[in-house]
Amino acid sequence: MTKIPFRTAYSGPVKSQFNTVGESMTQQHFAEEADIGNIIRKHDRTGLIEHVARGVAQYGDYTQVNEYRESLDIVNSATESFMELPSDIRAKFHNDPGEFFEFATDPKNGEKMVQLGLAEAPPSPQAPAEPAKKNASRPKAAEQAETQSDE
């Protein structure tokens, strides 16, 4: 039985080798561009680090954007609500709350949502209500005051 050496913080480094098998994935034509010495020399001349300067800055008013925690709570709440649906309905959406959200927010699926029992049917147009009687909406005190003023 071989004995495994006990290592401590004061033990020497473990030497290991790596040998590439097959063709290397390293692209050698980027060697000069990736050399840190060349990057620093360009920075000293121009004052810019080239790969950082390539990025496009995006400015805008992001005050209405939810904070990460709030957004995460909204997503978790939606997922919990979806998981409370019956399993046969969840299966129609491959147990994916995002797929259900896309379906439920599409106005074309309103009738299917009603059929699945997930939405209430819109109120059906009814015949107009009978017109109210002239004095039905007036309080009796107003009628008495009107009759007293006529006398």
Secondary structure, DSSP 8 states (H G I E B T S, - for coil): --------TTS----------SS----GGGHHHH-HHHHHHHHHHHSS-HHHHTS-------TTS--HHHHHHHHHHHHHHHHTS-HHHHHHTTT-HHHHHHHHH-GGGHHHHHHTTSS--------------TTTTS-HHHHHHHHHHH-
